[in-house]
Amino acid sequence: MKKILILTIFMVSLCATAQVKLTGVVKDSIGDVLEMANVLAINKATNKMSSYGFTDANGYYKLNVEKNATIILKISYVGMKSADFTIETKSEDINTNVMLAYDNALDGINIVSKMPVTVKGDTIVYNADSFQNGTERKLEDVIKKLPGVEINDDGEIEVEGNVVEKIMIDGKDFFDGDTKLATKNIPSNALDKIEVLRNYADVSQLSGVQNNEDRVAINIKLKEGKKNFWFGEITAGAGSAPDEALYLLQPKLFYYSPKYTINVIGDVNNIGEVVLDRGDIRSFSGGFRSQSPSNGTNLSLASAGIGFLTANARNANRIETKLTALNFSYSPNKKLDLSGFLIFSSNSNGQKNSSIIDYVDEAIPDENKVSTTDQTSNTGLFKFSAGYKQNVKKQFNYDLIGRFSNEFRTDEVESNVLNNISEDERATPYKINQNFSYFYTANEKNIFALEAQHLLQDEDPFYVAALDNDPDNNDLDDNDGFDDTAETLGLDRSNLFYTLEQDRRVKSNQLDVKLDYYNILNDKSNLNFVVGTIQSKQNFDSRFFQILDNGSEHTPTPTIPGNDDPQTTNDTEYGFSDIYAGLRYRLKAGIFTFTPGVTLHNYNVKNTQYETEIYKDQFQKIFPELAIIAQFKQSESLRFSYKQEVNFTDVNQLARGIVANSYSSFYYGNSELDNAQFHNVNLNYSSFNLFNYTNVFARINYKKTIDQINSNVIYEDGSVVSSSTSLNSPFDNESLTASGRVGKTFNKIKTSLGANYSLSKTYQFINSLENTNELFSQSYTASVSTNFTKAPNLSLGYSLRLSDQDNSSRDAIVKGVTNAPSVSFDAYVWNSLTIRSDFSYNEVKQDGVVANSYKILDATFAYRKDKDAKWEYELVGSNLLATGSTASVNTSNLAFSINETFILPRFISLRVRYQL
């Protein structure tokens, strides 16, 4: 790796010595300097771009061009006549100052199509062809090469540290709610422009009265030849792996016209290529996001679903994927837009994990556990959207999104503490969400925004666990792992197996309505009045019971310490009401924008269990907030925000009856839990400097939580089995997080350096004793990649992750270290052959001792006759080093663990791709 880095530096130095500098200052006709003017140098002999750039805040530009060449220098600026110069370069640097004249007839930049990057206000436009060398196949391959744009570990696109909310194609939403379907499926040869829309606002009427600095979207402009025609590709493949035949079929078809669009994506494979995993599907919001800021109340409906594990090629030993996705839009006229999608996803996978768990309480035995999991998730998603713009003053939006699932999971667990355990889970949950909004501009001074959301959710997880038992050895003093728990739960202990069943049903019905009124006082300030309400109702029913060896049902009679009346059933109804009114004032003063605000809330909560009203409370809260933005330059800002919020729990933590979360974790709620209050302080800095191609972002967040809902975990003597309940912490929890990234592009070299820090101090109770946990985690990343048009390209990366856990139950700090260097190579040779490879090494340490290490190598060889060929043939090798498992370090308030996960074996597949 050192030799490769030296070679890369040498190539850059060699290029630099064969160039001269063109510099100068660009001004307008009255002598004012022009910032962000476009400067383009074209080699007259080859008619190819030699270099490009932008002027800085002082109107200064700097380009590196070839020696002894004839260069055409083009300079342009919005609203002005462009200027062209012919320059003969020798070996000396050249200075050329330029004055541009105003041209009221010029609407845009004439040479924008030739510039690799241009800026139009808050929009950064990348010319896709300028960042491709022939090895790219999908949108994500191009995104990775754009200066100022990153793809994070979760596969999401980030711009200046902000996650991109949505991707559009020619202004039409592409599967609104998730960007992975776009990055992994849109072919790179269809891209013309990639527009990064910063300060993004879905509703243009509100763009001038709100702060949208943290919102980013991307719009893809297609090449002319891709419009009014079907385009895309169909890929088929086969291969072999130990004891299994491999298959793959991926049709991806797209049609775009001014009136309607159709996108069809299909995927059937058992090679581990998962576009949308089960976690992506469950978080697929369909783009639901309120247009106005949060008003201080957080009421999150917790998932009562089964414990489904996310699977991919690096954490599963078997994956079978089926995906069918259809996205459409139709505009019958200029006022009405209809759109939506249908998605069916089936993911069946197997996982095997080996864990070494070190509990913070020394009285709890260390556990070595091996789990073998088989799980299947079948999910259907749909969305229908309608947008009607009656005129520039009135706009209506309606969205309907639904999710229906059928999920199964089985586990076989071997534990040195609890012996052998079998688990089965299943669920058929559904969720339906509706959103309606109406935006009305009465006149230039008054804007109204009405928004309403309705959520209907139904979850029905069913859980079964079977544990080995020796009825002839029921001595409670031998610490055999589960007998003490069985006695506490009131189980029948005369059977060969403890067979436990848990049946739950959680129904949620929630309505959120608010009306915003914006009064524009002048071109510098406006007022925002808001009134709204959140109305929520939840029903929780459950039953915990035992199945005896003869098949009969036994109702346990538990005796749990700290619980005066333990129940094995739940019949709970939880009602929540929030009626609020607020006021915000937004003022622009020089480079600053101030937005102070205050919101008054009237809360009403009611908890009824077993048809008896247990808890009822009505109270008021006042929440202040403040946002300050310092806009130093067009693309440089510092943002501060302070917000006081309140967090309410949901019915899952209020129901008093026993719930079996797993065979080793039993939970009973606290009907009188109070809400937690948050103090949130954020400071964000971002800068995207196109003059020297440096982008910087940094973020600091401090959160203080009062009355945080924590847990009291009671472990049985000599066992890893626990019962727990929730309580409001008597101590304030605190957390401080900081992250930053610096990226810089040197001609054809893209570099990035990032760091993340997290320091948290939390309190809980273990065996009713106060426990303090301080966790300090750090991560550092560095990367350098080339983007040569002809030469092979390299991408070098390094990641270092550190974790220090200091728990009051331990005598020493537990340290975890993970080192992960990586290198990627791609080359396009002979105008027909694409070669790509990815290698990564991972080493996991605990307290300075190597606990596990592994290497992963993937490679692809693809042949097509030329760039425009219809057919392409690929030979793909995955996990070529036959690595059997990966490892990770996990740290929690209760334990420190090292987990080994067995992965897909080495395989080689042959694929054929036909391009429409």
Secondary structure as the mmCIF struct_conf table of DSSP 4:
data_model
#
loop_
_struct_conf.conf_type_id
_struct_conf.id
_struct_conf.beg_label_comp_id
_struct_conf.beg_label_asym_id
_struct_conf.beg_label_seq_id
_struct_conf.end_label_comp_id
_struct_conf.end_label_asym_id
_struct_conf.end_label_seq_id
HELX_RH_AL_P HELX_RH_AL_P1 LYS A 2 THR A 17
TURN_TY1_P TURN_TY1_P1 ALA A 18 ALA A 18
STRN STRN1 GLN A 19 ASP A 28
TURN_TY1_P TURN_TY1_P2 SER A 29 ILE A 30
BEND BEND1 GLY A 31 GLY A 31
STRN STRN2 VAL A 33 VAL A 33
TURN_TY1_P TURN_TY1_P3 GLU A 35 MET A 36
STRN STRN3 ASN A 38 ASN A 43
TURN_TY1_P TURN_TY1_P4 LYS A 44 ASN A 47
STRN STRN4 LYS A 48 PHE A 54
TURN_TY1_P TURN_TY1_P5 ALA A 57 ASN A 58
BEND BEND2 GLY A 59 GLY A 59
STRN STRN5 TYR A 60 GLU A 66
BEND BEND3 LYS A 67 ASN A 68
STRN STRN6 THR A 70 SER A 76
TURN_TY1_P TURN_TY1_P6 VAL A 78 GLY A 79
STRN STRN7 MET A 80 MET A 80
STRN STRN8 ALA A 83 GLU A 88
BEND BEND4 SER A 91 GLU A 92
STRN STRN9 ILE A 94 ASN A 95
STRN STRN10 VAL A 98 LEU A 100
STRN STRN11 TYR A 102 TYR A 102
TURN_TY1_P TURN_TY1_P7 ASN A 104 ALA A 105
BEND BEND5 GLY A 108 GLY A 108
TURN_TY1_P TURN_TY1_P8 ASN A 110 LYS A 114
BEND BEND6 PRO A 116 PRO A 116
STRN STRN12 VAL A 117 LYS A 120
TURN_TY1_P TURN_TY1_P9 GLY A 121 ASP A 122
STRN STRN13 THR A 123 ASN A 127
HELX_RH_3T_P HELX_RH_3T_P1 ALA A 128 PHE A 131
BEND BEND7 GLY A 134 GLY A 134
STRN STRN14 LYS A 138 LYS A 138
HELX_RH_AL_P HELX_RH_AL_P2 LEU A 139 ILE A 143
TURN_TY1_P TURN_TY1_P10 LYS A 144 LYS A 145
BEND BEND8 LEU A 146 LEU A 146
TURN_TY1_P TURN_TY1_P11 PRO A 147 GLY A 148
STRN STRN15 VAL A 149 ILE A 151
TURN_TY1_P TURN_TY1_P12 ASP A 153 ASP A 154
BEND BEND9 GLY A 155 GLY A 155
STRN STRN16 ILE A 157 VAL A 159
TURN_TY1_P TURN_TY1_P13 GLU A 160 GLY A 161
STRN STRN17 ASN A 162 VAL A 163
HELX_LH_PP_P HELX_LH_PP_P1 VAL A 164 VAL A 164
STRN STRN18 LYS A 166 ILE A 169
TURN_TY1_P TURN_TY1_P14 ASP A 170 GLY A 171
STRN STRN19 LYS A 172 ASP A 173
BEND BEND10 PHE A 174 PHE A 175
TURN_TY1_P TURN_TY1_P15 ASP A 176 GLY A 177
BEND BEND11 THR A 179 THR A 179
HELX_RH_AL_P HELX_RH_AL_P3 LYS A 180 THR A 183
TURN_TY1_P TURN_TY1_P16 LYS A 184 ASN A 185
BEND BEND12 ILE A 186 ILE A 186
STRN STRN20 PRO A 187 PRO A 187
HELX_RH_3T_P HELX_RH_3T_P2 SER A 188 ALA A 190
STRN STRN21 LEU A 191 ARG A 198
BEND BEND13 ASN A 199 ASN A 199
BEND BEND14 ASP A 202 VAL A 203
HELX_RH_3T_P HELX_RH_3T_P3 SER A 204 LEU A 206
TURN_TY1_P TURN_TY1_P17 SER A 207 VAL A 209
BEND BEND15 GLN A 210 GLN A 210
TURN_TY1_P TURN_TY1_P18 GLU A 213 ASP A 214
STRN STRN22 VAL A 216 LEU A 222
HELX_LH_PP_P HELX_LH_PP_P2 LYS A 223 LYS A 223
HELX_RH_3T_P HELX_RH_3T_P4 GLU A 224 LYS A 226
BEND BEND16 LYS A 227 PHE A 229
STRN STRN23 TRP A 230 ALA A 241
TURN_TY1_P TURN_TY1_P19 PRO A 242 ASP A 243
STRN STRN24 GLU A 244 TYR A 256
BEND BEND17 PRO A 258 LYS A 259
STRN STRN25 TYR A 260 ASN A 269
BEND BEND18 ASN A 270 GLY A 272
BEND BEND19 VAL A 275 LEU A 276
HELX_RH_AL_P HELX_RH_AL_P4 ARG A 278 ARG A 282
TURN_TY1_P TURN_TY1_P20 SER A 283 SER A 283
TURN_TY1_P TURN_TY1_P21 GLY A 286 GLY A 287
BEND BEND20 GLN A 291 SER A 292
BEND BEND21 GLY A 296 GLY A 296
STRN STRN26 THR A 297 LEU A 299
HELX_LH_PP_P HELX_LH_PP_P3 PHE A 308 THR A 310
TURN_TY1_P TURN_TY1_P22 ALA A 313 ASN A 315
BEND BEND22 ASN A 317 ASN A 317
STRN STRN27 ARG A 318 TYR A 330
BEND BEND23 PRO A 332 LYS A 335
STRN STRN28 LEU A 336 TYR A 359
BEND BEND24 VAL A 360 ASP A 361
TURN_TY1_P TURN_TY1_P23 GLU A 362 ALA A 363
BEND BEND25 ILE A 364 ILE A 364
HELX_LH_PP_P HELX_LH_PP_P4 PRO A 365 ASP A 366
STRN STRN29 GLU A 367 LYS A 389
BEND BEND26 ASN A 391 LYS A 393
STRN STRN30 LYS A 394 SER A 415
TURN_TY1_P TURN_TY1_P24 ASN A 416 LEU A 418
STRN STRN31 ASN A 419 ALA A 427
STRN STRN32 TYR A 430 ASN A 443
TURN_TY1_P TURN_TY1_P25 GLU A 444 LYS A 445
STRN STRN33 ASN A 446 GLU A 459
STRN STRN34 PHE A 462 ASP A 468
TURN_TY1_P TURN_TY1_P26 PRO A 471 ASP A 472
TURN_TY1_P TURN_TY1_P27 LEU A 476 ASP A 477
BEND BEND27 ASP A 478 ASP A 478
BEND BEND28 GLY A 481 PHE A 482
HELX_RH_AL_P HELX_RH_AL_P5 ASP A 483 LEU A 489
TURN_TY1_P TURN_TY1_P28 GLY A 490 GLY A 490
BEND BEND29 SER A 494 LEU A 496
STRN STRN35 PHE A 497 ASN A 522
TURN_TY1_P TURN_TY1_P29 ASP A 523 LYS A 524
STRN STRN36 SER A 525 ILE A 547
TURN_TY1_P TURN_TY1_P30 ASP A 549 ASN A 550
BEND BEND30 GLY A 551 GLY A 551
STRN STRN37 GLU A 553 HIS A 554
TURN_TY1_P TURN_TY1_P31 PRO A 561 GLY A 562
BEND BEND31 ASP A 564 ASP A 565
BEND BEND32 THR A 568 THR A 568
STRN STRN38 THR A 569 ALA A 589
TURN_TY1_P TURN_TY1_P32 GLY A 590 ILE A 591
STRN STRN39 PHE A 592 GLN A 609
TURN_TY1_P TURN_TY1_P33 TYR A 610 GLU A 611
STRN STRN40 THR A 612 LYS A 633
TURN_TY1_P TURN_TY1_P34 GLN A 634 SER A 635
STRN STRN41 GLU A 636 PHE A 648
HELX_RH_3T_P HELX_RH_3T_P5 VAL A 651 GLN A 653
TURN_TY1_P TURN_TY1_P35 LEU A 654 LEU A 654
BEND BEND33 GLY A 657 GLY A 657
STRN STRN42 VAL A 659 SER A 662
TURN_TY1_P TURN_TY1_P36 TYR A 663 SER A 664
STRN STRN43 SER A 665 TYR A 667
TURN_TY1_P TURN_TY1_P37 SER A 671 GLU A 672
HELX_LH_PP_P HELX_LH_PP_P5 LEU A 673 ASN A 675
STRN STRN44 ALA A 676 ASN A 689
TURN_TY1_P TURN_TY1_P38 LEU A 690 TYR A 693
STRN STRN45 THR A 694 ILE A 706
BEND BEND34 ASP A 707 ASP A 707
STRN STRN46 ILE A 709 TYR A 715
HELX_LH_PP_P HELX_LH_PP_P6 GLU A 716 GLU A 716
TURN_TY1_P TURN_TY1_P39 ASP A 717 GLY A 718
BEND BEND35 VAL A 720 VAL A 720
STRN STRN47 SER A 722 ASN A 728
BEND BEND36 PRO A 730 PHE A 731
STRN STRN48 ASN A 733 PHE A 746
TURN_TY1_P TURN_TY1_P40 ASN A 747 LYS A 748
STRN STRN49 ILE A 749 ILE A 766
TURN_TY1_P TURN_TY1_P41 ASN A 767 SER A 768
STRN STRN50 LEU A 769 THR A 786
BEND BEND37 THR A 789 ALA A 791
STRN STRN51 ASN A 793 ASN A 807
TURN_TY1_P TURN_TY1_P42 SER A 808 SER A 809
BEND BEND38 ASP A 811 ALA A 812
STRN STRN52 VAL A 814 VAL A 829
TURN_TY1_P TURN_TY1_P43 TRP A 830 SER A 832
STRN STRN53 LEU A 833 GLN A 846
TURN_TY1_P TURN_TY1_P44 ASP A 847 GLY A 848
STRN STRN54 VAL A 849 TYR A 863
BEND BEND39 LYS A 865 ASP A 866
TURN_TY1_P TURN_TY1_P45 LYS A 867 ASP A 868
BEND BEND40 LYS A 870 LYS A 870
STRN STRN55 TRP A 871 SER A 878
BEND BEND41 ASN A 879 ASN A 879
TURN_TY1_P TURN_TY1_P46 LEU A 880 LEU A 881
STRN STRN56 SER A 885 THR A 891
BEND BEND42 ASN A 893 LEU A 894
STRN STRN57 ALA A 895 PHE A 902
STRN STRN58 PHE A 907 GLN A 915
#
